[in-house]
Amino acid sequence: MKASISFPELQNIIAAKANQQISFAFVDGKTVRVSYPLNLGFIKKDISANLIIKELIGSDLLVQVSAGMGTDTMVTTLLGLLKNKIPDGLIEKRPESQLLIHLGQIENVRAVFDNIDIRDLHVLADGLEAEGNLK
């Protein structure tokens, strides 16, 4: 079985839940480009990075962040800026610019993992697709 979510749907969910305007774009079957508008008053700039899907471990998603030089510093800075806007423990920083995203902490996503054994996650031209079997 396959289930998908479009980038606009995902952007709307994030905007509603975290009050953040984050946009997504296709790079390849395992990579999505994520852009975040940084506004520190005197600095207004879109920051973007590629998220490369490495592994799905139960309901946790391991991704590698690629944004050129200074990726690790950028990840640390963005996580600090988002600290009060995302639930505690949702994103865990790992070595080598990797993030472990605990998708099971998101109520609607947890319901999916409770009913579907997801084997793989793909990036499509217009969204994300999960592939798995009903439990």
TORMAR-92924 format. One record per atom (N, C-alpha, C, O): residue number from 1; residue in one letter; x, y, z. Coordinates in nm, 3 decimals. Example, Ala and Ser with C-alpha at 12.3 -4.5 7.8 and 13.67 -1.06 7.14 Angstrom:
     k   r      east     north        up
     1   A     1.319    -0.569     0.780
     1   A     1.230    -0.450     0.780
     1   A     1.320    -0.330     0.780
     1   A     1.424    -0.332     0.846
     2   S     1.285    -0.225     0.708
     2   S     1.367    -0.106     0.714
     2   S     1.290     0.003     0.787
     2   S     1.341     0.114     0.804
# end
This chain:
     k   r      east     north        up
     1   M     0.083    -0.117     0.000
     1   M     0.000     0.000     0.000
     1   M     0.088     0.123     0.000
     1   M     0.197     0.123     0.056
     2   K     0.039     0.229    -0.063
     2   K     0.111     0.355    -0.069
     2   K     0.022     0.469    -0.022
     2   K    -0.098     0.472    -0.050
     3   A     0.081     0.561     0.051
     3   A     0.011     0.681     0.097
     3   A     0.102     0.800     0.070
     3   A     0.224     0.790     0.084
     4   S     0.042     0.911     0.032
     4   S     0.126     1.027     0.001
     4   S     0.067     1.154     0.062
     4   S    -0.051     1.161     0.097
     5   I     0.155     1.253     0.074
     5   I     0.114     1.386     0.118
     5   I     0.186     1.485     0.027
     5   I     0.305     1.471     0.001
     6   S     0.113     1.583    -0.020
     6   S     0.174     1.682    -0.109
     6   S     0.254     1.783    -0.028
     6   S     0.231     1.801     0.092
     7   F     0.348     1.849    -0.094
     7   F     0.426     1.951    -0.024
     7   F     0.337     2.063     0.030
     7   F     0.357     2.106     0.143
     8   P     0.239     2.113    -0.049
     8   P     0.151     2.217     0.008
     8   P     0.075     2.171     0.133
     8   P     0.060     2.249     0.228
     9   E     0.028     2.046     0.135
     9   E    -0.040     1.994     0.255
     9   E     0.054     1.992     0.375
     9   E     0.017     2.033     0.485
    10   L     0.176     1.945     0.353
    10   L     0.275     1.938     0.459
    10   L     0.311     2.078     0.509
    10   L     0.323     2.100     0.630
    11   Q     0.327     2.172     0.419
    11   Q     0.356     2.311     0.454
    11   Q     0.244     2.370     0.538
    11   Q     0.269     2.441     0.636
    12   N     0.119     2.342     0.500
    12   N     0.003     2.392     0.575
    12   N    -0.004     2.333     0.715
    12   N    -0.038     2.403     0.811
    13   I     0.027     2.204     0.729
    13   I     0.027     2.139     0.860
    13   I     0.132     2.203     0.950
    13   I     0.105     2.232     1.067
    14   I     0.251     2.224     0.897
    14   I     0.359     2.285     0.976
    14   I     0.322     2.427     1.014
    14   I     0.346     2.470     1.127
    15   A     0.264     2.501     0.921
    15   A     0.224     2.639     0.950
    15   A     0.119     2.642     1.060
    15   A     0.124     2.729     1.148
    16   A     0.024     2.549     1.057
    16   A    -0.082     2.546     1.157
    16   A    -0.030     2.502     1.294
    16   A    -0.068     2.559     1.396
    17   K     0.055     2.401     1.296
    17   K     0.102     2.344     1.423
    17   K     0.218     2.422     1.485
    17   K     0.222     2.439     1.607
    18   A     0.311     2.468     1.402
    18   A     0.432     2.532     1.455
    18   A     0.441     2.680     1.421
    18   A     0.536     2.749     1.459
    19   N     0.341     2.730     1.349
    19   N     0.337     2.871     1.310
    19   N     0.465     2.912     1.235
    19   N     0.519     3.020     1.255
    20   Q     0.512     2.822     1.146
    20   Q     0.632     2.846     1.068
    20   Q     0.603     2.824     0.921
    20   Q     0.533     2.729     0.884
    21   Q     0.655     2.911     0.837
    21   Q     0.641     2.898     0.692
    21   Q     0.764     2.826     0.638
    21   Q     0.865     2.889     0.609
    22   I     0.755     2.696     0.625
    22   I     0.863     2.615     0.572
    22   I     0.815     2.561     0.438
    22   I     0.703     2.511     0.427
    23   S     0.901     2.570     0.337
    23   S     0.862     2.518     0.206
    23   S     0.951     2.401     0.166
    23   S     1.066     2.390     0.210
    24   F     0.897     2.316     0.081
    24   F     0.964     2.194     0.037
    24   F     0.969     2.189    -0.114
    24   F     0.878     2.238    -0.182
    25   A     1.075     2.129    -0.168
    25   A     1.088     2.111    -0.313
    25   A     1.162     1.981    -0.341
    25   A     1.251     1.941    -0.266
    26   F     1.125     1.916    -0.449
    26   F     1.186     1.790    -0.493
    26   F     1.330     1.813    -0.539
    26   F     1.359     1.909    -0.611
    27   V     1.420     1.723    -0.497
    27   V     1.557     1.720    -0.549
    27   V     1.578     1.586    -0.621
    27   V     1.615     1.584    -0.739
    28   D     1.555     1.475    -0.549
    28   D     1.558     1.342    -0.609
    28   D     1.475     1.248    -0.522
    28   D     1.412     1.293    -0.426
    29   G     1.474     1.120    -0.553
    29   G     1.388     1.024    -0.485
    29   G     1.412     1.008    -0.336
    29   G     1.328     0.952    -0.266
    30   K     1.526     1.054    -0.286
    30   K     1.556     1.045    -0.143
    30   K     1.592     1.180    -0.082
    30   K     1.631     1.187     0.034
    31   T     1.579     1.288    -0.161
    31   T     1.621     1.419    -0.113
    31   T     1.515     1.525    -0.138
    31   T     1.458     1.534    -0.247
    32   V     1.488     1.605    -0.034
    32   V     1.395     1.716    -0.044
    32   V     1.467     1.843    -0.001
    32   V     1.544     1.843     0.096
    33   R     1.443     1.952    -0.072
    33   R     1.502     2.082    -0.035
    33   R     1.403     2.153     0.056
    33   R     1.286     2.169     0.022
    34   V     1.451     2.195     0.172
    34   V     1.368     2.263     0.272
    34   V     1.417     2.406     0.283
    34   V     1.536     2.431     0.297
    35   S     1.323     2.501     0.278
    35   S     1.357     2.643     0.291
    35   S     1.281     2.702     0.408
    35   S     1.164     2.673     0.430
    36   Y     1.351     2.788     0.483
    36   Y     1.296     2.851     0.602
    36   Y     1.330     3.000     0.596
    36   Y     1.447     3.036     0.583
    37   P     1.228     3.087     0.606
    37   P     1.257     3.230     0.604
    37   P     1.310     3.277     0.740
    37   P     1.238     3.274     0.839
    38   L     1.434     3.320     0.742
    38   L     1.495     3.369     0.864
    38   L     1.472     3.519     0.873
    38   L     1.505     3.593     0.781
    39   N     1.416     3.563     0.985
    39   N     1.389     3.705     1.006
    39   N     1.432     3.741     1.148
    39   N     1.361     3.716     1.245
    40   L     1.550     3.801     1.156
    40   L     1.602     3.844     1.286
    40   L     1.595     3.995     1.299
    40   L     1.672     4.055     1.374
    41   G     1.503     4.056     1.228
    41   G     1.489     4.202     1.231
    41   G     1.579     4.267     1.130
    41   G     1.532     4.323     1.031
    42   F     1.708     4.261     1.153
    42   F     1.804     4.323     1.062
    42   F     1.850     4.226     0.953
    42   F     1.911     4.268     0.854
    43   I     1.821     4.098     0.970
    43   I     1.855     3.997     0.870
    43   I     1.728     3.928     0.824
    43   I     1.656     3.870     0.905
    44   K     1.700     3.936     0.695
    44   K     1.587     3.864     0.635
    44   K     1.641     3.788     0.516
    44   K     1.683     3.846     0.416
    45   K     1.639     3.654     0.529
    45   K     1.696     3.571     0.425
    45   K     1.634     3.433     0.432
    45   K     1.607     3.381     0.541
    46   D     1.612     3.373     0.316
    46   D     1.568     3.234     0.313
    46   D     1.689     3.145     0.331
    46   D     1.789     3.159     0.260
    47   I     1.680     3.053     0.425
    47   I     1.785     2.955     0.447
    47   I     1.732     2.823     0.394
    47   I     1.620     2.783     0.426
    48   S     1.812     2.756     0.314
    48   S     1.766     2.628     0.261
    48   S     1.875     2.522     0.275
    48   S     1.994     2.552     0.281
    49   A     1.828     2.400     0.280
    49   A     1.917     2.285     0.292
    49   A     1.849     2.164     0.231
    49   A     1.727     2.158     0.221
    50   N     1.929     2.069     0.190
    50   N     1.874     1.943     0.142
    50   N     1.866     1.845     0.259
    50   N     1.960     1.831     0.337
    51   L     1.752     1.779     0.271
    51   L     1.734     1.671     0.368
    51   L     1.737     1.540     0.291
    51   L     1.652     1.516     0.205
    52   I     1.834     1.457     0.322
    52   I     1.851     1.330     0.252
    52   I     1.799     1.219     0.344
    52   I     1.850     1.202     0.455
    53   I     1.700     1.145     0.298
    53   I     1.644     1.035     0.377
    53   I     1.746     0.923     0.383
    53   I     1.784     0.866     0.281
    54   K     1.790     0.892     0.505
    54   K     1.889     0.786     0.525
    54   K     1.823     0.654     0.564
    54   K     1.852     0.549     0.508
    55   E     1.731     0.662     0.664
    55   E     1.674     0.538     0.716
    55   E     1.547     0.568     0.795
    55   E     1.536     0.671     0.862
    56   L     1.452     0.477     0.786
    56   L     1.332     0.482     0.867
    56   L     1.346     0.371     0.971
    56   L     1.353     0.253     0.936
    57   I     1.350     0.410     1.099
    57   I     1.371     0.316     1.208
    57   I     1.245     0.318     1.293
    57   I     1.230     0.404     1.379
    58   G     1.155     0.224     1.270
    58   G     1.026     0.228     1.337
    58   G     0.952     0.354     1.296
    58   G     0.924     0.373     1.178
    59   S     0.922     0.440     1.392
    59   S     0.855     0.566     1.358
    59   S     0.953     0.684     1.362
    59   S     0.911     0.800     1.364
    60   D     1.082     0.654     1.364
    60   D     1.185     0.758     1.363
    60   D     1.247     0.768     1.224
    60   D     1.276     0.666     1.161
    61   L     1.268     0.889     1.179
    61   L     1.325     0.913     1.047
    61   L     1.463     0.975     1.063
    61   L     1.478     1.081     1.124
    62   L     1.565     0.908     1.009
    62   L     1.701     0.959     1.012
    62   L     1.728     1.030     0.879
    62   L     1.717     0.969     0.772
    63   V     1.763     1.158     0.887
    63   V     1.794     1.235     0.767
    63   V     1.931     1.301     0.785
    63   V     1.976     1.328     0.896
    64   Q     1.996     1.325     0.673
    64   Q     2.122     1.399     0.674
    64   Q     2.097     1.535     0.612
    64   Q     2.032     1.546     0.508
    65   V     2.148     1.639     0.676
    65   V     2.131     1.775     0.628
    65   V     2.254     1.812     0.547
    65   V     2.368     1.792     0.590
    66   S     2.229     1.866     0.427
    66   S     2.337     1.909     0.340
    66   S     2.310     2.052     0.296
    66   S     2.212     2.080     0.227
    67   A     2.399     2.143     0.338
    67   A     2.382     2.284     0.303
    67   A     2.517     2.350     0.275
    67   A     2.531     2.471     0.290
    68   G     2.615     2.272     0.235
    68   G     2.746     2.327     0.207
    68   G     2.825     2.350     0.335
    68   G     2.800     2.287     0.438
    69   M     2.922     2.441     0.324
    69   M     3.007     2.470     0.441
    69   M     2.922     2.526     0.555
    69   M     2.829     2.603     0.533
    70   G     2.955     2.487     0.675
    70   G     2.885     2.538     0.792
    70   G     2.751     2.471     0.819
    70   G     2.670     2.525     0.894
    71   T     2.727     2.356     0.759
    71   T     2.599     2.288     0.778
    71   T     2.571     2.259     0.925
    71   T     2.461     2.284     0.973
    72   D     2.669     2.208     0.996
    72   D     2.648     2.172     1.136
    72   D     2.613     2.295     1.220
    72   D     2.526     2.288     1.307
    73   T     2.680     2.406     1.195
    73   T     2.651     2.531     1.267
    73   T     2.510     2.579     1.233
    73   T     2.437     2.624     1.321
    74   M     2.473     2.570     1.103
    74   M     2.340     2.612     1.061
    74   M     2.232     2.527     1.129
    74   M     2.131     2.581     1.174
    75   V     2.253     2.397     1.136
    75   V     2.156     2.306     1.199
    75   V     2.139     2.343     1.346
    75   V     2.027     2.352     1.396
    76   T     2.249     2.363     1.416
    76   T     2.245     2.399     1.557
    76   T     2.171     2.531     1.577
    76   T     2.089     2.543     1.669
    77   T     2.199     2.629     1.493
    77   T     2.134     2.760     1.502
    77   T     1.984     2.749     1.477
    77   T     1.904     2.804     1.553
    78   L     1.946     2.679     1.371
    78   L     1.803     2.665     1.339
    78   L     1.728     2.589     1.447
    78   L     1.615     2.625     1.481
    79   L     1.788     2.484     1.501
    79   L     1.722     2.411     1.609
    79   L     1.703     2.501     1.731
    79   L     1.602     2.491     1.801
    80   G     1.799     2.588     1.756
    80   G     1.786     2.684     1.866
    80   G     1.672     2.782     1.841
    80   G     1.597     2.814     1.932
    81   L     1.661     2.830     1.716
    81   L     1.554     2.925     1.681
    81   L     1.416     2.860     1.688
    81   L     1.317     2.925     1.721
    82   L     1.410     2.731     1.655
    82   L     1.282     2.659     1.654
    82   L     1.246     2.597     1.788
    82   L     1.138     2.540     1.803
    83   K     1.336     2.607     1.885
    83   K     1.318     2.539     2.014
    83   K     1.180     2.559     2.075
    83   K     1.120     2.463     2.123
    84   N     1.130     2.681     2.076
    84   N     1.000     2.708     2.137
    84   N     0.883     2.686     2.042
    84   N     0.767     2.707     2.079
    85   K     0.912     2.645     1.918
    85   K     0.806     2.630     1.820
    85   K     0.778     2.484     1.784
    85   K     0.679     2.455     1.716
    86   I     0.863     2.393     1.830
    86   I     0.841     2.252     1.805
    86   I     0.843     2.178     1.940
    86   I     0.908     2.223     2.034
    87   P     0.772     2.066     1.948
    87   P     0.770     1.992     2.076
    87   P     0.909     1.945     2.117
    87   P     0.992     1.909     2.033
    88   D     0.935     1.947     2.248
    88   D     1.061     1.897     2.301
    88   D     1.082     1.752     2.259
    88   D     0.990     1.671     2.264
    89   G     1.203     1.721     2.219
    89   G     1.237     1.584     2.185
    89   G     1.192     1.539     2.048
    89   G     1.215     1.423     2.012
    90   L     1.130     1.624     1.968
    90   L     1.084     1.584     1.835
    90   L     1.202     1.562     1.741
    90   L     1.201     1.469     1.661
    91   I     1.303     1.648     1.751
    91   I     1.419     1.638     1.664
    91   I     1.544     1.622     1.750
    91   I     1.569     1.701     1.841
    92   E     1.620     1.519     1.719
    92   E     1.743     1.489     1.794
    92   E     1.862     1.508     1.700
    92   E     1.870     1.444     1.595
    93   K     1.954     1.594     1.737
    93   K     2.073     1.619     1.656
    93   K     2.171     1.504     1.674
    93   K     2.198     1.461     1.786
    94   R     2.223     1.456     1.562
    94   R     2.320     1.347     1.562
    94   R     2.450     1.394     1.496
    94   R     2.453     1.501     1.435
    95   P     2.559     1.316     1.508
    95   P     2.684     1.354     1.443
    95   P     2.670     1.356     1.290
    95   P     2.574     1.301     1.234
    96   E     2.765     1.420     1.224
    96   E     2.772     1.426     1.078
    96   E     2.650     1.492     1.016
    96   E     2.601     1.447     0.912
    97   S     2.600     1.597     1.079
    97   S     2.486     1.675     1.028
    97   S     2.362     1.589     1.005
    97   S     2.287     1.611     0.911
    98   Q     2.341     1.491     1.092
    98   Q     2.223     1.408     1.082
    98   Q     2.124     1.446     1.192
    98   Q     2.161     1.489     1.301
    99   L     1.996     1.427     1.158
    99   L     1.887     1.452     1.252
    99   L     1.801     1.327     1.261
    99   L     1.772     1.264     1.160
   100   L     1.761     1.293     1.382
   100   L     1.665     1.184     1.403
   100   L     1.534     1.251     1.441
   100   L     1.523     1.315     1.546
   101   I     1.436     1.236     1.354
   101   I     1.305     1.299     1.375
   101   I     1.210     1.193     1.428
   101   I     1.184     1.093     1.361
   102   H     1.160     1.214     1.547
   102   H     1.072     1.118     1.614
   102   H     0.927     1.144     1.568
   102   H     0.850     1.212     1.637
   103   L     0.894     1.090     1.452
   103   L     0.762     1.114     1.392
   103   L     0.648     1.062     1.478
   103   L     0.537     1.115     1.473
   104   G     0.674     0.959     1.558
   104   G     0.572     0.902     1.645
   104   G     0.522     0.998     1.751
   104   G     0.419     0.972     1.813
   105   Q     0.593     1.109     1.774
   105   Q     0.549     1.208     1.871
   105   Q     0.441     1.301     1.815
   105   Q     0.378     1.376     1.889
   106   I     0.420     1.294     1.684
   106   I     0.318     1.377     1.620
   106   I     0.191     1.293     1.614
   106   I     0.188     1.188     1.550
   107   E     0.087     1.340     1.680
   107   E    -0.035     1.261     1.698
   107   E    -0.088     1.200     1.568
   107   E    -0.112     1.079     1.563
   108   N    -0.107     1.280     1.465
   108   N    -0.163     1.228     1.340
   108   N    -0.070     1.129     1.271
   108   N    -0.115     1.033     1.209
   109   V     0.058     1.153     1.282
   109   V     0.155     1.063     1.220
   109   V     0.164     0.933     1.298
   109   V     0.179     0.826     1.239
   110   R     0.156     0.941     1.430
   110   R     0.159     0.822     1.515
   110   R     0.045     0.727     1.478
   110   R     0.063     0.605     1.478
   111   A    -0.072     0.782     1.446
   111   A    -0.186     0.699     1.405
   111   A    -0.154     0.620     1.279
   111   A    -0.198     0.506     1.264
   112   V    -0.078     0.680     1.188
   112   V    -0.039     0.610     1.066
   112   V     0.053     0.494     1.102
   112   V     0.033     0.382     1.054
   113   F     0.154     0.519     1.185
   113   F     0.247     0.413     1.224
   113   F     0.179     0.304     1.307
   113   F     0.224     0.189     1.305
   114   D     0.073     0.337     1.378
   114   D    -0.001     0.237     1.455
   114   D    -0.075     0.139     1.364
   114   D    -0.100     0.025     1.403
   115   N    -0.109     0.182     1.244
   115   N    -0.190     0.100     1.153
   115   N    -0.117     0.049     1.031
   115   N    -0.164    -0.043     0.964
   116   I    -0.001     0.107     1.001
   116   I     0.073     0.069     0.881
   116   I     0.218     0.042     0.918
   116   I     0.281     0.122     0.988
   117   D     0.271    -0.069     0.870
   117   D     0.413    -0.101     0.886
   117   D     0.484    -0.037     0.766
   117   D     0.490    -0.096     0.658
   118   I     0.537     0.083     0.785
   118   I     0.599     0.157     0.675
   118   I     0.739     0.103     0.650
   118   I     0.822     0.097     0.740
   119   R     0.762     0.065     0.524
   119   R     0.891     0.008     0.484
   119   R     0.984     0.111     0.423
   119   R     1.106     0.101     0.438
   120   D     0.927     0.210     0.353
   120   D     1.011     0.304     0.282
   120   D     0.941     0.437     0.266
   120   D     0.818     0.446     0.269
   121   L     1.020     0.540     0.249
   121   L     0.970     0.675     0.228
   121   L     1.042     0.732     0.107
   121   L     1.164     0.729     0.100
   122   H     0.963     0.785     0.011
   122   H     1.019     0.839    -0.113
   122   H     0.980     0.986    -0.127
   122   H     0.876     1.029    -0.078
   123   V     1.065     1.061    -0.194
   123   V     1.033     1.198    -0.231
   123   V     0.982     1.195    -0.374
   123   V     1.050     1.146    -0.465
   124   L     0.862     1.249    -0.394
   124   L     0.803     1.260    -0.527
   124   L     0.819     1.404    -0.576
   124   L     0.858     1.492    -0.499
   125   A     0.788     1.428    -0.701
   125   A     0.799     1.562    -0.758
   125   A     0.713     1.663    -0.683
   125   A     0.747     1.781    -0.676
   126   D     0.601     1.616    -0.626
   126   D     0.508     1.709    -0.560
   126   D     0.480     1.677    -0.413
   126   D     0.390     1.736    -0.353
   127   G     0.556     1.583    -0.354
   127   G     0.531     1.549    -0.214
   127   G     0.612     1.430    -0.167
   127   G     0.715     1.395    -0.226
   128   L     0.563     1.367    -0.061
   128   L     0.628     1.250    -0.003
   128   L     0.535     1.131    -0.014
   128   L     0.413     1.145    -0.008
   129   E     0.593     1.013    -0.030
   129   E     0.514     0.889    -0.040
   129   E     0.571     0.785     0.055
   129   E     0.691     0.758     0.055
   130   A     0.483     0.728     0.135
   130   A     0.521     0.618     0.225
   130   A     0.469     0.489     0.166
   130   A     0.358     0.482     0.112
   131   E     0.551     0.386     0.178
   131   E     0.513     0.255     0.125
   131   E     0.518     0.154     0.239
   131   E     0.615     0.150     0.314
   132   G     0.413     0.073     0.253
   132   G     0.411    -0.023     0.363
   132   G     0.295    -0.119     0.354
   132   G     0.227    -0.128     0.252
   133   N     0.273    -0.191     0.462
   133   N     0.166    -0.292     0.471
   133   N     0.077    -0.258     0.591
   133   N     0.124    -0.209     0.693
   134   L    -0.052    -0.286     0.576
   134   L    -0.144    -0.271     0.688
   134   L    -0.108    -0.373     0.795
   134   L    -0.068    -0.485     0.764
   135   K    -0.122    -0.333     0.921
   135   K    -0.091    -0.425     1.032
   135   K    -0.212    -0.512     1.061
   135   K    -0.207    -0.596     1.151
# end
